[in-house]
């Protein structure tokens, strides 16, 4: 396990960390590790959510481009007539 040394914390932040550790009945080190883990997991979730938003935007753009490339002069058969023809068989 890696070790951090000489971490300079402002006094008020250290006091808050001490109070939190006392309230949770844990050491300052354990509480600091928990806070770092929680903060990093939130940051990772935010990155993943942003990537999903970008992927959706890319998919929508690709869909729009493909739709624009479709020929517009095609006469599509009437689906009602096709269904009627199938039923009459």
PDB file of N, CA, C and O in Angstrom, chain B, residues numbered from 101:
ATOM      1  N   UNK B 101       0.848  -1.163   0.000  1.00  0.00           N
ATOM      2  CA  UNK B 101       0.000   0.000   0.000  1.00  0.00           C
ATOM      3  C   UNK B 101       0.898   1.232   0.000  1.00  0.00           C
ATOM      4  O   UNK B 101       1.884   1.291   0.735  1.00  0.00           O
ATOM      5  N   UNK B 102       0.553   2.206  -0.822  1.00  0.00           N
ATOM      6  CA  UNK B 102       1.329   3.446  -0.904  1.00  0.00           C
ATOM      7  C   UNK B 102       1.068   4.310   0.328  1.00  0.00           C
ATOM      8  O   UNK B 102       0.022   4.211   0.969  1.00  0.00           O
ATOM      9  N   UNK B 103       2.040   5.154   0.639  1.00  0.00           N
ATOM     10  CA  UNK B 103       1.933   6.017   1.810  1.00  0.00           C
ATOM     11  C   UNK B 103       2.111   7.468   1.390  1.00  0.00           C
ATOM     12  O   UNK B 103       3.027   7.798   0.637  1.00  0.00           O
ATOM     13  N   UNK B 104       1.231   8.329   1.880  1.00  0.00           N
ATOM     14  CA  UNK B 104       1.363   9.772   1.662  1.00  0.00           C
ATOM     15  C   UNK B 104       1.981  10.391   2.908  1.00  0.00           C
ATOM     16  O   UNK B 104       1.547  10.124   4.028  1.00  0.00           O
ATOM     17  N   UNK B 105       2.985  11.211   2.703  1.00  0.00           N
ATOM     18  CA  UNK B 105       3.632  11.889   3.822  1.00  0.00           C
ATOM     19  C   UNK B 105       3.553  13.396   3.615  1.00  0.00           C
ATOM     20  O   UNK B 105       3.370  13.884   2.500  1.00  0.00           O
ATOM     21  N   UNK B 106       3.696  14.110   4.714  1.00  0.00           N
ATOM     22  CA  UNK B 106       3.774  15.573   4.683  1.00  0.00           C
ATOM     23  C   UNK B 106       2.610  16.207   3.936  1.00  0.00           C
ATOM     24  O   UNK B 106       2.797  17.077   3.085  1.00  0.00           O
ATOM     25  N   UNK B 107       1.430  15.763   4.266  1.00  0.00           N
ATOM     26  CA  UNK B 107       0.229  16.339   3.677  1.00  0.00           C
ATOM     27  C   UNK B 107      -0.155  17.555   4.502  1.00  0.00           C
ATOM     28  O   UNK B 107      -0.564  17.419   5.656  1.00  0.00           O
ATOM     29  N   UNK B 108      -0.028  18.740   3.925  1.00  0.00           N
ATOM     30  CA  UNK B 108      -0.337  19.979   4.645  1.00  0.00           C
ATOM     31  C   UNK B 108      -1.817  20.294   4.500  1.00  0.00           C
ATOM     32  O   UNK B 108      -2.295  20.632   3.417  1.00  0.00           O
ATOM     33  N   UNK B 109      -2.539  20.175   5.621  1.00  0.00           N
ATOM     34  CA  UNK B 109      -3.969  20.479   5.638  1.00  0.00           C
ATOM     35  C   UNK B 109      -4.203  21.756   6.428  1.00  0.00           C
ATOM     36  O   UNK B 109      -3.548  21.982   7.446  1.00  0.00           O
ATOM     37  N   UNK B 110      -5.120  22.589   5.977  1.00  0.00           N
ATOM     38  CA  UNK B 110      -5.491  23.741   6.801  1.00  0.00           C
ATOM     39  C   UNK B 110      -6.058  23.253   8.139  1.00  0.00           C
ATOM     40  O   UNK B 110      -6.666  22.185   8.212  1.00  0.00           O
ATOM     41  N   UNK B 111      -5.852  24.047   9.191  1.00  0.00           N
ATOM     42  CA  UNK B 111      -6.276  23.642  10.534  1.00  0.00           C
ATOM     43  C   UNK B 111      -7.769  23.347  10.608  1.00  0.00           C
ATOM     44  O   UNK B 111      -8.174  22.360  11.222  1.00  0.00           O
ATOM     45  N   UNK B 112      -8.588  24.187   9.992  1.00  0.00           N
ATOM     46  CA  UNK B 112     -10.037  23.963  10.071  1.00  0.00           C
ATOM     47  C   UNK B 112     -10.444  22.673   9.360  1.00  0.00           C
ATOM     48  O   UNK B 112     -11.361  21.986   9.809  1.00  0.00           O
ATOM     49  N   UNK B 113      -9.778  22.340   8.266  1.00  0.00           N
ATOM     50  CA  UNK B 113     -10.073  21.095   7.556  1.00  0.00           C
ATOM     51  C   UNK B 113      -9.655  19.891   8.393  1.00  0.00           C
ATOM     52  O   UNK B 113     -10.358  18.882   8.437  1.00  0.00           O
ATOM     53  N   UNK B 114      -8.512  20.003   9.053  1.00  0.00           N
ATOM     54  CA  UNK B 114      -8.047  18.918   9.915  1.00  0.00           C
ATOM     55  C   UNK B 114      -9.006  18.710  11.088  1.00  0.00           C
ATOM     56  O   UNK B 114      -9.286  17.574  11.471  1.00  0.00           O
ATOM     57  N   UNK B 115      -9.508  19.808  11.657  1.00  0.00           N
ATOM     58  CA  UNK B 115     -10.471  19.695  12.762  1.00  0.00           C
ATOM     59  C   UNK B 115     -11.761  19.024  12.296  1.00  0.00           C
ATOM     60  O   UNK B 115     -12.327  18.196  13.010  1.00  0.00           O
ATOM     61  N   UNK B 116     -12.215  19.377  11.114  1.00  0.00           N
ATOM     62  CA  UNK B 116     -13.421  18.741  10.579  1.00  0.00           C
ATOM     63  C   UNK B 116     -13.191  17.250  10.369  1.00  0.00           C
ATOM     64  O   UNK B 116     -14.070  16.433  10.646  1.00  0.00           O
ATOM     65  N   UNK B 117     -12.018  16.905   9.884  1.00  0.00           N
ATOM     66  CA  UNK B 117     -11.668  15.505   9.674  1.00  0.00           C
ATOM     67  C   UNK B 117     -11.606  14.761  11.003  1.00  0.00           C
ATOM     68  O   UNK B 117     -12.053  13.618  11.099  1.00  0.00           O
ATOM     69  N   UNK B 118     -11.056  15.404  12.022  1.00  0.00           N
ATOM     70  CA  UNK B 118     -10.994  14.810  13.361  1.00  0.00           C
ATOM     71  C   UNK B 118     -12.399  14.582  13.911  1.00  0.00           C
ATOM     72  O   UNK B 118     -12.689  13.516  14.456  1.00  0.00           O
ATOM     73  N   UNK B 119     -13.266  15.575  13.772  1.00  0.00           N
ATOM     74  CA  UNK B 119     -14.642  15.453  14.267  1.00  0.00           C
ATOM     75  C   UNK B 119     -15.381  14.327  13.549  1.00  0.00           C
ATOM     76  O   UNK B 119     -16.115  13.560  14.171  1.00  0.00           O
ATOM     77  N   UNK B 120     -15.182  14.236  12.249  1.00  0.00           N
ATOM     78  CA  UNK B 120     -15.838  13.181  11.477  1.00  0.00           C
ATOM     79  C   UNK B 120     -15.333  11.805  11.899  1.00  0.00           C
ATOM     80  O   UNK B 120     -16.117  10.866  12.038  1.00  0.00           O
ATOM     81  N   UNK B 121     -14.032  11.690  12.099  1.00  0.00           N
ATOM     82  CA  UNK B 121     -13.456  10.412  12.526  1.00  0.00           C
ATOM     83  C   UNK B 121     -13.976  10.028  13.906  1.00  0.00           C
ATOM     84  O   UNK B 121     -14.278   8.859  14.148  1.00  0.00           O
ATOM     85  N   UNK B 122     -14.082  10.987  14.804  1.00  0.00           N
ATOM     86  CA  UNK B 122     -14.605  10.712  16.145  1.00  0.00           C
ATOM     87  C   UNK B 122     -16.063  10.278  16.066  1.00  0.00           C
ATOM     88  O   UNK B 122     -16.469   9.328  16.736  1.00  0.00           O
ATOM     89  N   UNK B 123     -16.845  10.970  15.252  1.00  0.00           N
ATOM     90  CA  UNK B 123     -18.265  10.632  15.113  1.00  0.00           C
ATOM     91  C   UNK B 123     -18.452   9.244  14.508  1.00  0.00           C
ATOM     92  O   UNK B 123     -19.389   8.530  14.867  1.00  0.00           O
ATOM     93  N   UNK B 124     -17.579   8.866  13.607  1.00  0.00           N
ATOM     94  CA  UNK B 124     -17.670   7.552  12.952  1.00  0.00           C
ATOM     95  C   UNK B 124     -16.898   6.475  13.714  1.00  0.00           C
ATOM     96  O   UNK B 124     -16.855   5.316  13.301  1.00  0.00           O
ATOM     97  N   UNK B 125     -16.295   6.873  14.820  1.00  0.00           N
ATOM     98  CA  UNK B 125     -15.487   5.956  15.638  1.00  0.00           C
ATOM     99  C   UNK B 125     -14.414   5.260  14.806  1.00  0.00           C
ATOM    100  O   UNK B 125     -14.262   4.040  14.852  1.00  0.00           O
ATOM    101  N   UNK B 126     -13.682   6.061  14.049  1.00  0.00           N
ATOM    102  CA  UNK B 126     -12.583   5.527  13.245  1.00  0.00           C
ATOM    103  C   UNK B 126     -11.393   6.476  13.350  1.00  0.00           C
ATOM    104  O   UNK B 126     -11.489   7.555  13.934  1.00  0.00           O
ATOM    105  N   UNK B 127     -10.288   6.059  12.782  1.00  0.00           N
ATOM    106  CA  UNK B 127      -9.096   6.906  12.829  1.00  0.00           C
ATOM    107  C   UNK B 127      -9.176   7.970  11.735  1.00  0.00           C
ATOM    108  O   UNK B 127      -9.975   7.877  10.803  1.00  0.00           O
ATOM    109  N   UNK B 128      -8.335   8.969  11.879  1.00  0.00           N
ATOM    110  CA  UNK B 128      -8.283  10.020  10.868  1.00  0.00           C
ATOM    111  C   UNK B 128      -7.835   9.428   9.534  1.00  0.00           C
ATOM    112  O   UNK B 128      -8.370   9.784   8.483  1.00  0.00           O
ATOM    113  N   UNK B 129      -6.860   8.532   9.574  1.00  0.00           N
ATOM    114  CA  UNK B 129      -6.390   7.892   8.339  1.00  0.00           C
ATOM    115  C   UNK B 129      -7.506   7.110   7.656  1.00  0.00           C
ATOM    116  O   UNK B 129      -7.696   7.219   6.445  1.00  0.00           O
ATOM    117  N   UNK B 130      -8.242   6.323   8.434  1.00  0.00           N
ATOM    118  CA  UNK B 130      -9.335   5.534   7.858  1.00  0.00           C
ATOM    119  C   UNK B 130     -10.398   6.448   7.263  1.00  0.00           C
ATOM    120  O   UNK B 130     -10.943   6.172   6.195  1.00  0.00           O
ATOM    121  N   UNK B 131     -10.684   7.533   7.961  1.00  0.00           N
ATOM    122  CA  UNK B 131     -11.700   8.467   7.477  1.00  0.00           C
ATOM    123  C   UNK B 131     -11.227   9.172   6.205  1.00  0.00           C
ATOM    124  O   UNK B 131     -12.013   9.390   5.283  1.00  0.00           O
ATOM    125  N   UNK B 132      -9.962   9.521   6.159  1.00  0.00           N
ATOM    126  CA  UNK B 132      -9.402  10.169   4.975  1.00  0.00           C
ATOM    127  C   UNK B 132      -9.451   9.230   3.769  1.00  0.00           C
ATOM    128  O   UNK B 132      -9.777   9.658   2.662  1.00  0.00           O
ATOM    129  N   UNK B 133      -9.131   7.969   3.979  1.00  0.00           N
ATOM    130  CA  UNK B 133      -9.199   6.973   2.900  1.00  0.00           C
ATOM    131  C   UNK B 133     -10.633   6.834   2.400  1.00  0.00           C
ATOM    132  O   UNK B 133     -10.869   6.785   1.193  1.00  0.00           O
ATOM    133  N   UNK B 134     -11.589   6.769   3.322  1.00  0.00           N
ATOM    134  CA  UNK B 134     -12.998   6.655   2.941  1.00  0.00           C
ATOM    135  C   UNK B 134     -13.442   7.857   2.118  1.00  0.00           C
ATOM    136  O   UNK B 134     -14.115   7.704   1.099  1.00  0.00           O
ATOM    137  N   UNK B 135     -13.067   9.048   2.558  1.00  0.00           N
ATOM    138  CA  UNK B 135     -13.436  10.260   1.826  1.00  0.00           C
ATOM    139  C   UNK B 135     -12.817  10.280   0.427  1.00  0.00           C
ATOM    140  O   UNK B 135     -13.476  10.657  -0.542  1.00  0.00           O
ATOM    141  N   UNK B 136     -11.565   9.877   0.328  1.00  0.00           N
ATOM    142  CA  UNK B 136     -10.913   9.830  -0.982  1.00  0.00           C
ATOM    143  C   UNK B 136     -11.582   8.813  -1.900  1.00  0.00           C
ATOM    144  O   UNK B 136     -11.805   9.094  -3.077  1.00  0.00           O
ATOM    145  N   UNK B 137     -11.905   7.633  -1.371  1.00  0.00           N
ATOM    146  CA  UNK B 137     -12.571   6.614  -2.176  1.00  0.00           C
ATOM    147  C   UNK B 137     -13.924   7.111  -2.679  1.00  0.00           C
ATOM    148  O   UNK B 137     -14.260   6.938  -3.851  1.00  0.00           O
ATOM    149  N   UNK B 138     -14.693   7.728  -1.792  1.00  0.00           N
ATOM    150  CA  UNK B 138     -16.007   8.244  -2.186  1.00  0.00           C
ATOM    151  C   UNK B 138     -15.875   9.338  -3.242  1.00  0.00           C
ATOM    152  O   UNK B 138     -16.617   9.356  -4.224  1.00  0.00           O
ATOM    153  N   UNK B 139     -14.941  10.235  -3.036  1.00  0.00           N
ATOM    154  CA  UNK B 139     -14.740  11.321  -3.993  1.00  0.00           C
ATOM    155  C   UNK B 139     -14.303  10.816  -5.358  1.00  0.00           C
ATOM    156  O   UNK B 139     -14.765  11.304  -6.389  1.00  0.00           O
ATOM    157  N   UNK B 140     -13.410   9.836  -5.358  1.00  0.00           N
ATOM    158  CA  UNK B 140     -12.935   9.288  -6.625  1.00  0.00           C
ATOM    159  C   UNK B 140     -14.020   8.500  -7.345  1.00  0.00           C
ATOM    160  O   UNK B 140     -14.100   8.542  -8.572  1.00  0.00           O
ATOM    161  N   UNK B 141     -14.854   7.783  -6.602  1.00  0.00           N
ATOM    162  CA  UNK B 141     -15.927   7.029  -7.259  1.00  0.00           C
ATOM    163  C   UNK B 141     -16.962   7.978  -7.861  1.00  0.00           C
ATOM    164  O   UNK B 141     -17.499   7.705  -8.934  1.00  0.00           O
ATOM    165  N   UNK B 142     -17.244   9.081  -7.184  1.00  0.00           N
ATOM    166  CA  UNK B 142     -18.174  10.078  -7.737  1.00  0.00           C
ATOM    167  C   UNK B 142     -17.586  10.682  -9.013  1.00  0.00           C
ATOM    168  O   UNK B 142     -18.296  10.857 -10.003  1.00  0.00           O
ATOM    169  N   UNK B 143     -16.302  10.995  -8.990  1.00  0.00           N
ATOM    170  CA  UNK B 143     -15.652  11.569 -10.171  1.00  0.00           C
ATOM    171  C   UNK B 143     -15.690  10.589 -11.339  1.00  0.00           C
ATOM    172  O   UNK B 143     -15.911  10.990 -12.482  1.00  0.00           O
ATOM    173  N   UNK B 144     -15.477   9.311 -11.057  1.00  0.00           N
ATOM    174  CA  UNK B 144     -15.505   8.302 -12.114  1.00  0.00           C
ATOM    175  C   UNK B 144     -16.920   8.161 -12.678  1.00  0.00           C
ATOM    176  O   UNK B 144     -17.086   8.039 -13.891  1.00  0.00           O
ATOM    177  N   UNK B 145     -17.931   8.175 -11.822  1.00  0.00           N
ATOM    178  CA  UNK B 145     -19.313   8.093 -12.287  1.00  0.00           C
ATOM    179  C   UNK B 145     -19.659   9.288 -13.163  1.00  0.00           C
ATOM    180  O   UNK B 145     -20.365   9.141 -14.161  1.00  0.00           O
ATOM    181  N   UNK B 146     -19.174  10.460 -12.801  1.00  0.00           N
ATOM    182  CA  UNK B 146     -19.430  11.654 -13.606  1.00  0.00           C
ATOM    183  C   UNK B 146     -18.765  11.546 -14.974  1.00  0.00           C
ATOM    184  O   UNK B 146     -19.347  11.946 -15.982  1.00  0.00           O
ATOM    185  N   UNK B 147     -17.549  11.006 -15.014  1.00  0.00           N
ATOM    186  CA  UNK B 147     -16.863  10.815 -16.302  1.00  0.00           C
ATOM    187  C   UNK B 147     -17.627   9.834 -17.173  1.00  0.00           C
ATOM    188  O   UNK B 147     -17.781  10.055 -18.375  1.00  0.00           O
ATOM    189  N   UNK B 148     -18.109   8.746 -16.571  1.00  0.00           N
ATOM    190  CA  UNK B 148     -18.857   7.750 -17.335  1.00  0.00           C
ATOM    191  C   UNK B 148     -20.164   8.333 -17.862  1.00  0.00           C
ATOM    192  O   UNK B 148     -20.546   8.065 -19.001  1.00  0.00           O
ATOM    193  N   UNK B 149     -20.845   9.122 -17.050  1.00  0.00           N
ATOM    194  CA  UNK B 149     -22.096   9.748 -17.484  1.00  0.00           C
ATOM    195  C   UNK B 149     -21.830  10.709 -18.641  1.00  0.00           C
ATOM    196  O   UNK B 149     -22.616  10.776 -19.586  1.00  0.00           O
ATOM    197  N   UNK B 150     -20.737  11.445 -18.569  1.00  0.00           N
ATOM    198  CA  UNK B 150     -20.389  12.373 -19.656  1.00  0.00           C
ATOM    199  C   UNK B 150     -20.081  11.608 -20.937  1.00  0.00           C
ATOM    200  O   UNK B 150     -20.472  12.035 -22.023  1.00  0.00           O
ATOM    201  N   UNK B 151     -19.383  10.476 -20.819  1.00  0.00           N
ATOM    202  CA  UNK B 151     -19.087   9.660 -21.993  1.00  0.00           C
ATOM    203  C   UNK B 151     -20.373   9.124 -22.609  1.00  0.00           C
ATOM    204  O   UNK B 151     -20.503   9.081 -23.832  1.00  0.00           O
ATOM    205  N   UNK B 152     -21.326   8.714 -21.769  1.00  0.00           N
ATOM    206  CA  UNK B 152     -22.604   8.230 -22.292  1.00  0.00           C
ATOM    207  C   UNK B 152     -23.333   9.337 -23.036  1.00  0.00           C
ATOM    208  O   UNK B 152     -23.896   9.100 -24.105  1.00  0.00           O
ATOM    209  N   UNK B 153     -23.328  10.550 -22.479  1.00  0.00           N
ATOM    210  CA  UNK B 153     -23.974  11.684 -23.155  1.00  0.00           C
ATOM    211  C   UNK B 153     -23.323  11.946 -24.507  1.00  0.00           C
ATOM    212  O   UNK B 153     -24.011  12.223 -25.489  1.00  0.00           O
ATOM    213  N   UNK B 154     -22.001  11.859 -24.558  1.00  0.00           N
ATOM    214  CA  UNK B 154     -21.298  12.078 -25.821  1.00  0.00           C
ATOM    215  C   UNK B 154     -21.627  10.973 -26.817  1.00  0.00           C
ATOM    216  O   UNK B 154     -21.800  11.242 -28.005  1.00  0.00           O
ATOM    217  N   UNK B 155     -21.715   9.724 -26.341  1.00  0.00           N
ATOM    218  CA  UNK B 155     -22.052   8.609 -27.222  1.00  0.00           C
ATOM    219  C   UNK B 155     -23.449   8.776 -27.799  1.00  0.00           C
ATOM    220  O   UNK B 155     -23.665   8.509 -28.981  1.00  0.00           O
ATOM    221  N   UNK B 156     -24.394   9.212 -26.986  1.00  0.00           N
ATOM    222  CA  UNK B 156     -25.758   9.428 -27.465  1.00  0.00           C
ATOM    223  C   UNK B 156     -25.764  10.520 -28.525  1.00  0.00           C
ATOM    224  O   UNK B 156     -26.422  10.386 -29.557  1.00  0.00           O
ATOM    225  N   UNK B 157     -25.037  11.592 -28.273  1.00  0.00           N
ATOM    226  CA  UNK B 157     -24.967  12.682 -29.249  1.00  0.00           C
ATOM    227  C   UNK B 157     -24.356  12.197 -30.565  1.00  0.00           C
ATOM    228  O   UNK B 157     -24.820  12.574 -31.641  1.00  0.00           O
ATOM    229  N   UNK B 158     -23.327  11.371 -30.484  1.00  0.00           N
ATOM    230  CA  UNK B 158     -22.703  10.831 -31.693  1.00  0.00           C
ATOM    231  C   UNK B 158     -23.667   9.921 -32.442  1.00  0.00           C
ATOM    232  O   UNK B 158     -23.745   9.981 -33.669  1.00  0.00           O
ATOM    233  N   UNK B 159     -24.399   9.081 -31.721  1.00  0.00           N
ATOM    234  CA  UNK B 159     -25.368   8.195 -32.367  1.00  0.00           C
ATOM    235  C   UNK B 159     -26.471   8.986 -33.055  1.00  0.00           C
ATOM    236  O   UNK B 159     -26.871   8.654 -34.171  1.00  0.00           O
ATOM    237  N   UNK B 160     -26.959  10.017 -32.404  1.00  0.00           N
ATOM    238  CA  UNK B 160     -27.999  10.848 -33.012  1.00  0.00           C
ATOM    239  C   UNK B 160     -27.485  11.546 -34.269  1.00  0.00           C
ATOM    240  O   UNK B 160     -28.195  11.634 -35.271  1.00  0.00           O
ATOM    241  N   UNK B 161     -26.273  12.032 -34.213  1.00  0.00           N
ATOM    242  CA  UNK B 161     -25.682  12.690 -35.382  1.00  0.00           C
ATOM    243  C   UNK B 161     -25.510  11.701 -36.528  1.00  0.00           C
ATOM    244  O   UNK B 161     -25.816  12.026 -37.675  1.00  0.00           O
ATOM    245  N   UNK B 162     -25.031  10.512 -36.237  1.00  0.00           N
ATOM    246  CA  UNK B 162     -24.859   9.476 -37.264  1.00  0.00           C
ATOM    247  C   UNK B 162     -26.209   9.097 -37.866  1.00  0.00           C
ATOM    248  O   UNK B 162     -26.321   8.929 -39.080  1.00  0.00           O
ATOM    249  N   UNK B 163     -27.210   8.965 -37.042  1.00  0.00           N
ATOM    250  CA  UNK B 163     -28.557   8.642 -37.526  1.00  0.00           C
ATOM    251  C   UNK B 163     -29.078   9.753 -38.439  1.00  0.00           C
ATOM    252  O   UNK B 163     -29.668   9.475 -39.483  1.00  0.00           O
ATOM    253  N   UNK B 164     -28.864  10.993 -38.050  1.00  0.00           N
ATOM    254  CA  UNK B 164     -29.307  12.122 -38.874  1.00  0.00           C
ATOM    255  C   UNK B 164     -28.592  12.123 -40.222  1.00  0.00           C
ATOM    256  O   UNK B 164     -29.218  12.345 -41.258  1.00  0.00           O
ATOM    257  N   UNK B 165     -27.288  11.877 -40.208  1.00  0.00           N
ATOM    258  CA  UNK B 165     -26.527  11.847 -41.465  1.00  0.00           C
ATOM    259  C   UNK B 165     -27.013  10.734 -42.376  1.00  0.00           C
ATOM    260  O   UNK B 165     -27.156  10.936 -43.581  1.00  0.00           O
ATOM    261  N   UNK B 166     -27.266   9.560 -41.812  1.00  0.00           N
ATOM    262  CA  UNK B 166     -27.755   8.444 -42.629  1.00  0.00           C
ATOM    263  C   UNK B 166     -29.125   8.745 -43.214  1.00  0.00           C
ATOM    264  O   UNK B 166     -29.403   8.417 -44.367  1.00  0.00           O
ATOM    265  N   UNK B 167     -29.970   9.364 -42.424  1.00  0.00           N
ATOM    266  CA  UNK B 167     -31.310   9.707 -42.898  1.00  0.00           C
ATOM    267  C   UNK B 167     -31.225  10.700 -44.058  1.00  0.00           C
ATOM    268  O   UNK B 167     -31.989  10.604 -45.018  1.00  0.00           O
ATOM    269  N   UNK B 168     -30.307  11.639 -43.969  1.00  0.00           N
ATOM    270  CA  UNK B 168     -30.139  12.621 -45.039  1.00  0.00           C
ATOM    271  C   UNK B 168     -29.597  11.986 -46.314  1.00  0.00           C
ATOM    272  O   UNK B 168     -29.840  12.504 -47.404  1.00  0.00           O
ATOM    273  N   UNK B 169     -28.873  10.884 -46.204  1.00  0.00           N
ATOM    274  CA  UNK B 169     -28.289  10.230 -47.367  1.00  0.00           C
ATOM    275  C   UNK B 169     -29.279   9.323 -48.085  1.00  0.00           C
ATOM    276  O   UNK B 169     -29.011   8.889 -49.205  1.00  0.00           O
ATOM    277  N   UNK B 170     -30.404   9.031 -47.470  1.00  0.00           N
ATOM    278  CA  UNK B 170     -31.392   8.169 -48.117  1.00  0.00           C
ATOM    279  C   UNK B 170     -31.983   8.881 -49.327  1.00  0.00           C
ATOM    280  O   UNK B 170     -32.239  10.084 -49.279  1.00  0.00           O
ATOM    281  N   UNK B 171     -32.199   8.141 -50.411  1.00  0.00           N
ATOM    282  CA  UNK B 171     -32.824   8.765 -51.576  1.00  0.00           C
ATOM    283  C   UNK B 171     -34.263   9.175 -51.250  1.00  0.00           C
ATOM    284  O   UNK B 171     -34.973   8.476 -50.527  1.00  0.00           O
ATOM    285  N   UNK B 172     -34.669  10.303 -51.787  1.00  0.00           N
ATOM    286  CA  UNK B 172     -36.014  10.812 -51.488  1.00  0.00           C
ATOM    287  C   UNK B 172     -36.996  10.557 -52.616  1.00  0.00           C
ATOM    288  O   UNK B 172     -38.193  10.788 -52.448  1.00  0.00           O
ATOM    289  N   UNK B 173     -36.518  10.085 -53.765  1.00  0.00           N
ATOM    290  CA  UNK B 173     -37.403   9.897 -54.907  1.00  0.00           C
ATOM    291  C   UNK B 173     -37.935   8.464 -55.026  1.00  0.00           C
ATOM    292  O   UNK B 173     -38.459   8.096 -56.077  1.00  0.00           O
ATOM    293  N   UNK B 174     -37.816   7.675 -54.003  1.00  0.00           N
ATOM    294  CA  UNK B 174     -38.294   6.290 -54.028  1.00  0.00           C
ATOM    295  C   UNK B 174     -39.785   6.275 -53.721  1.00  0.00           C
ATOM    296  O   UNK B 174     -40.249   6.931 -52.788  1.00  0.00           O
ATOM    297  N   UNK B 175     -40.528   5.514 -54.521  1.00  0.00           N
ATOM    298  CA  UNK B 175     -41.950   5.335 -54.234  1.00  0.00           C
ATOM    299  C   UNK B 175     -42.100   4.052 -53.432  1.00  0.00           C
ATOM    300  O   UNK B 175     -41.927   2.953 -53.958  1.00  0.00           O
ATOM    301  N   UNK B 176     -42.417   4.199 -52.180  1.00  0.00           N
ATOM    302  CA  UNK B 176     -42.585   3.053 -51.314  1.00  0.00           C
ATOM    303  C   UNK B 176     -43.979   2.477 -51.518  1.00  0.00           C
ATOM    304  O   UNK B 176     -44.944   3.228 -51.661  1.00  0.00           O
ATOM    305  N   UNK B 177     -44.094   1.147 -51.533  1.00  0.00           N
ATOM    306  CA  UNK B 177     -45.420   0.539 -51.723  1.00  0.00           C
ATOM    307  C   UNK B 177     -46.321   0.825 -50.527  1.00  0.00           C
ATOM    308  O   UNK B 177     -45.853   1.032 -49.408  1.00  0.00           O
ATOM    309  N   UNK B 178     -47.600   0.831 -50.788  1.00  0.00           N
ATOM    310  CA  UNK B 178     -48.588   1.069 -49.746  1.00  0.00           C
ATOM    311  C   UNK B 178     -48.638  -0.156 -48.836  1.00  0.00           C
ATOM    312  O   UNK B 178     -48.934  -1.259 -49.294  1.00  0.00           O
ATOM    313  N   UNK B 179     -48.356   0.033 -47.574  1.00  0.00           N
ATOM    314  CA  UNK B 179     -48.319  -1.103 -46.644  1.00  0.00           C
ATOM    315  C   UNK B 179     -49.695  -1.726 -46.471  1.00  0.00           C
ATOM    316  O   UNK B 179     -49.801  -2.933 -46.252  1.00  0.00           O
ATOM    317  N   UNK B 180     -50.742  -0.930 -46.564  1.00  0.00           N
ATOM    318  CA  UNK B 180     -52.100  -1.468 -46.432  1.00  0.00           C
ATOM    319  C   UNK B 180     -52.381  -2.453 -47.555  1.00  0.00           C
ATOM    320  O   UNK B 180     -52.941  -3.523 -47.316  1.00  0.00           O
ATOM    321  N   UNK B 181     -52.000  -2.106 -48.768  1.00  0.00           N
ATOM    322  CA  UNK B 181     -52.218  -2.998 -49.911  1.00  0.00           C
ATOM    323  C   UNK B 181     -51.401  -4.275 -49.756  1.00  0.00           C
ATOM    324  O   UNK B 181     -51.874  -5.361 -50.094  1.00  0.00           O
ATOM    325  N   UNK B 182     -50.186  -4.152 -49.249  1.00  0.00           N
ATOM    326  CA  UNK B 182     -49.345  -5.339 -49.059  1.00  0.00           C
ATOM    327  C   UNK B 182     -49.942  -6.271 -48.006  1.00  0.00           C
ATOM    328  O   UNK B 182     -49.926  -7.490 -48.176  1.00  0.00           O
ATOM    329  N   UNK B 183     -50.458  -5.711 -46.937  1.00  0.00           N
ATOM    330  CA  UNK B 183     -51.081  -6.532 -45.890  1.00  0.00           C
ATOM    331  C   UNK B 183     -52.323  -7.210 -46.439  1.00  0.00           C
ATOM    332  O   UNK B 183     -52.545  -8.394 -46.188  1.00  0.00           O
ATOM    333  N   UNK B 184     -53.145  -6.463 -47.197  1.00  0.00           N
ATOM    334  CA  UNK B 184     -54.355  -7.031 -47.792  1.00  0.00           C
ATOM    335  C   UNK B 184     -53.995  -8.180 -48.718  1.00  0.00           C
ATOM    336  O   UNK B 184     -54.658  -9.217 -48.713  1.00  0.00           O
ATOM    337  N   UNK B 185     -52.940  -8.000 -49.518  1.00  0.00           N
ATOM    338  CA  UNK B 185     -52.496  -9.042 -50.445  1.00  0.00           C
ATOM    339  C   UNK B 185     -52.083 -10.297 -49.682  1.00  0.00           C
ATOM    340  O   UNK B 185     -52.419 -11.410 -50.087  1.00  0.00           O
ATOM    341  N   UNK B 186     -51.355 -10.122 -48.575  1.00  0.00           N
ATOM    342  CA  UNK B 186     -50.943 -11.273 -47.761  1.00  0.00           C
ATOM    343  C   UNK B 186     -52.152 -11.990 -47.176  1.00  0.00           C
ATOM    344  O   UNK B 186     -52.189 -13.221 -47.155  1.00  0.00           O
ATOM    345  N   UNK B 187     -53.111 -11.261 -46.716  1.00  0.00           N
ATOM    346  CA  UNK B 187     -54.295 -11.869 -46.100  1.00  0.00           C
ATOM    347  C   UNK B 187     -55.158 -12.597 -47.121  1.00  0.00           C
ATOM    348  O   UNK B 187     -55.816 -13.583 -46.790  1.00  0.00           O
ATOM    349  N   UNK B 188     -55.158 -12.122 -48.344  1.00  0.00           N
ATOM    350  CA  UNK B 188     -55.982 -12.740 -49.384  1.00  0.00           C
ATOM    351  C   UNK B 188     -55.379 -14.032 -49.908  1.00  0.00           C
ATOM    352  O   UNK B 188     -56.061 -14.754 -50.635  1.00  0.00           O
ATOM    353  N   UNK B 189     -54.175 -14.349 -49.588  1.00  0.00           N
ATOM    354  CA  UNK B 189     -53.551 -15.593 -50.079  1.00  0.00           C
ATOM    355  C   UNK B 189     -54.135 -16.795 -49.420  1.00  0.00           C
ATOM    356  O   UNK B 189     -53.728 -17.919 -49.715  1.00  0.00           O
TER     357      UNK B 189
END
